[in-house]
């Protein structure tokens, strides 16, 4: 393992709640209910793909131009939330894990569909821990297409086979595997069963001599 590529939402920070609140405001304006369960369907996919799902839930039909206007409005609402984020919103264990990777000479990239990724990293004070950022500003294809992870490896000057992805969504796991990378699922073991291994969070992981170790059972992951 020479490089690690991290999804953002639900892995580094929990911005899903802000996406939900922003999408819910859009749904409210159209007069239909958008639930947290509905929001689970939007994890790991692009803004426009998310909008299409939202509109299908509400039975709303818009032109492409109208869709772009709604997507921009949702992003403005979302930005209002993330510009208030603080370092306290980095998920437990993440900061220590990132610093340990750097101490052991393992390169770090972000791999996120979000066009606001750099803003979020800056807000929570960890942008200096990343060697590269592959996000919605330099990739165009949404997960499960592997483009974002392949771009992350390219920016790190590493082969995909030398990189491990950390993901909390099934679409992201599929994208990692399509990129030829191993994937650690962060979250529920049933939902993320297609990952190479699953942990609840970064408090469950450590790194020893460049290898990942699951703390609760001492298992060394050979990738």
C-alpha positions as CSV (number, residue, x, y, z in Angstrom):
1,X,0.0,0.0,0.0
2,X,1.6,3.2,-1.2
3,X,-1.4,5.4,-1.4
4,X,-4.8,5.9,0.2
5,X,-7.8,7.5,-1.5
6,X,-10.6,8.8,0.7
7,X,-14.2,9.5,-0.2
8,X,-15.3,12.7,1.6
9,X,-19.0,12.5,2.7
10,X,-19.5,10.0,5.5
11,X,-15.8,9.0,5.6
12,X,-13.8,12.2,6.4
13,X,-16.8,14.3,7.6
14,X,-20.5,13.8,7.8
15,X,-21.9,16.3,5.3
16,X,-24.8,14.0,4.4
17,X,-26.9,15.8,6.9
18,X,-26.3,19.1,5.1
19,X,-27.0,17.5,1.7
20,X,-30.2,16.2,3.2
21,X,-31.3,19.5,4.6
22,X,-30.6,21.3,1.3
23,X,-32.4,18.7,-0.8
24,X,-35.3,18.7,1.7
25,X,-35.7,22.5,1.2
26,X,-35.9,22.0,-2.6
27,X,-38.5,19.2,-2.1
28,X,-40.5,21.4,0.3
29,X,-40.6,24.1,-2.4
30,X,-42.0,21.6,-4.9
31,X,-44.5,20.5,-2.3
32,X,-43.5,16.8,-1.7
33,X,-41.9,14.9,1.2
34,X,-38.2,14.0,1.0
35,X,-37.1,11.7,3.9
36,X,-33.7,10.7,5.3
37,X,-34.3,7.3,3.9
38,X,-34.7,8.8,0.5
39,X,-31.5,10.7,1.0
40,X,-29.6,7.4,1.4
41,X,-30.2,6.8,-2.4
42,X,-28.1,9.9,-3.1
43,X,-25.0,8.8,-1.4
44,X,-21.9,8.8,-3.6
45,X,-23.4,10.1,-6.7
46,X,-23.2,13.4,-8.6
47,X,-25.4,16.5,-7.9
48,X,-27.3,16.1,-11.2
49,X,-27.9,12.4,-10.7
50,X,-29.1,13.2,-7.2
51,X,-31.5,15.8,-8.6
52,X,-33.0,13.3,-11.0
53,X,-33.7,10.9,-8.2
54,X,-35.2,13.7,-6.1
55,X,-37.5,14.8,-8.9
56,X,-38.6,11.2,-9.6
57,X,-39.6,10.8,-5.9
58,X,-41.8,13.9,-6.2
59,X,-43.0,13.1,-9.7
60,X,-41.7,16.5,-10.9
61,X,-40.7,17.0,-14.6
62,X,-38.3,19.8,-15.5
63,X,-36.4,20.9,-18.6
64,X,-32.6,20.6,-18.6
65,X,-32.3,24.3,-18.1
66,X,-34.7,24.2,-15.1
67,X,-32.8,21.3,-13.6
68,X,-29.5,23.3,-13.8
69,X,-31.2,26.2,-12.0
70,X,-32.6,23.9,-9.2
71,X,-29.1,22.2,-8.9
72,X,-27.5,25.6,-8.5
73,X,-30.0,26.6,-5.9
74,X,-29.5,23.4,-3.9
75,X,-25.7,24.1,-4.0
76,X,-26.2,27.6,-2.7
77,X,-28.2,26.2,0.3
78,X,-25.6,23.5,0.9
79,X,-22.8,26.0,0.8
80,X,-24.5,28.1,3.5
81,X,-24.2,25.0,5.8
82,X,-20.7,23.9,4.9
83,X,-19.2,27.4,5.3
84,X,-20.1,27.2,8.9
85,X,-18.3,23.8,9.4
86,X,-15.5,23.6,12.0
87,X,-12.6,21.2,12.7
88,X,-14.8,19.5,15.3
89,X,-16.8,18.0,12.4
90,X,-13.9,15.7,11.3
91,X,-15.1,12.2,12.1
92,X,-13.5,10.3,15.1
93,X,-10.1,8.8,14.4
94,X,-9.7,10.4,11.0
95,X,-7.1,13.0,11.9
96,X,-4.9,10.6,13.7
97,X,-5.2,8.1,10.8
98,X,-4.2,10.7,8.2
99,X,-1.2,11.9,10.3
100,X,0.0,8.3,10.7
101,X,-0.2,7.8,7.0
102,X,1.9,10.8,6.4
103,X,4.4,9.8,9.1
104,X,4.8,6.4,7.3
105,X,5.3,8.0,3.9
106,X,2.0,6.8,2.4
107,X,0.5,9.3,0.0
108,X,-3.0,10.6,0.5
109,X,-5.7,11.7,-2.0
110,X,-9.3,12.6,-1.8
111,X,-11.7,10.9,-4.3
112,X,-15.0,12.7,-4.2
113,X,-17.8,13.7,-6.6
114,X,-18.2,16.9,-4.7
115,X,-17.3,20.2,-6.3
116,X,-17.1,21.7,-2.8
117,X,-14.5,19.2,-1.5
118,X,-11.6,21.7,-1.2
119,X,-13.9,24.1,0.6
120,X,-14.8,21.5,3.1
121,X,-11.2,20.4,3.7
122,X,-10.3,24.0,4.2
123,X,-13.2,24.6,6.6
124,X,-12.3,21.7,8.8
125,X,-8.5,22.5,8.7
126,X,-7.1,19.3,7.1
127,X,-6.4,20.4,3.5
128,X,-2.6,20.3,4.2
129,X,-2.8,16.6,5.0
130,X,-3.8,15.7,1.4
131,X,-1.2,15.3,-1.4
132,X,-3.9,15.5,-4.1
133,X,-7.6,16.1,-4.6
134,X,-9.7,14.3,-7.2
135,X,-13.2,15.8,-7.1
136,X,-16.0,17.3,-9.2
137,X,-13.7,20.0,-10.5
138,X,-11.3,17.7,-12.3
139,X,-13.5,14.6,-13.0
140,X,-16.8,14.4,-14.9
141,X,-18.1,10.8,-14.4
142,X,-20.0,9.9,-11.3
143,X,-19.4,6.7,-9.3
144,X,-19.7,3.8,-9.9
145,X,-17.5,4.9,-12.8
146,X,-13.9,4.6,-11.6
147,X,-12.7,7.9,-13.0
148,X,-12.4,9.7,-9.7
149,X,-10.2,7.0,-8.1
150,X,-8.1,6.6,-11.2
151,X,-7.6,10.3,-11.2
152,X,-6.6,10.2,-7.5
153,X,-3.9,7.5,-8.3
154,X,-2.7,9.5,-11.3
155,X,-2.3,12.7,-9.2
156,X,-0.3,10.7,-6.6
157,X,1.9,9.2,-9.4
158,X,0.9,5.7,-8.3
159,X,-0.4,2.6,-9.9
160,X,-4.1,1.8,-9.0
161,X,-2.9,-1.5,-7.6
162,X,-0.8,0.3,-5.0
163,X,-3.8,2.3,-3.7
164,X,-6.5,1.5,-1.2
165,X,-9.9,3.3,-1.2
166,X,-11.9,4.2,1.9
167,X,-15.7,4.4,1.1
168,X,-19.1,4.5,2.8
169,X,-21.3,3.9,-0.3
170,X,-21.9,0.9,-2.5
171,X,-21.4,3.0,-5.7
172,X,-18.0,4.0,-4.4
173,X,-17.0,0.4,-3.6
174,X,-17.9,-0.6,-7.1
175,X,-15.9,2.3,-8.5
176,X,-12.9,1.3,-6.5
177,X,-13.0,-2.3,-7.7
178,X,-13.5,-1.2,-11.3
179,X,-10.4,1.0,-10.8
180,X,-8.4,-2.1,-9.8
181,X,-8.1,-1.0,-6.2
182,X,-8.9,-2.7,-2.8
183,X,-11.6,-1.0,-0.8
184,X,-12.2,-0.6,2.9
185,X,-15.9,0.0,3.7
186,X,-16.6,2.6,6.5
187,X,-19.9,1.9,8.1
188,X,-22.4,-0.9,8.1
189,X,-21.0,-4.4,7.2
190,X,-24.3,-5.5,5.6
191,X,-24.7,-2.5,3.3
192,X,-21.0,-2.5,2.4
193,X,-20.6,-6.2,2.1
194,X,-18.9,-5.9,-1.3
195,X,-15.9,-4.1,0.2
196,X,-12.8,-6.1,0.8
197,X,-13.2,-5.4,4.5
198,X,-15.6,-3.2,6.6
199,X,-15.0,-1.3,9.8
200,X,-17.2,1.0,11.8
201,X,-14.8,3.9,11.6
202,X,-11.2,4.9,11.8
203,X,-11.0,4.3,15.5
204,X,-11.1,0.6,14.4
205,X,-8.0,0.9,12.2
206,X,-4.3,1.4,12.8
207,X,-1.3,1.2,10.5
208,X,1.8,-0.8,11.2
209,X,4.8,-0.7,8.8
210,X,2.6,0.4,5.9
211,X,-0.1,-2.2,6.5
212,X,-3.6,-1.7,7.8
213,X,-4.5,-3.4,11.0
214,X,-8.0,-3.9,12.4
215,X,-7.7,-3.0,16.1
216,X,-10.4,-5.2,17.7
217,X,-9.1,-8.5,16.3
218,X,-5.5,-7.7,15.4
219,X,-6.0,-8.7,11.7
220,X,-3.4,-7.4,9.4
221,X,-4.8,-6.6,5.9
222,X,-2.4,-7.6,3.2
223,X,-3.2,-4.8,0.8
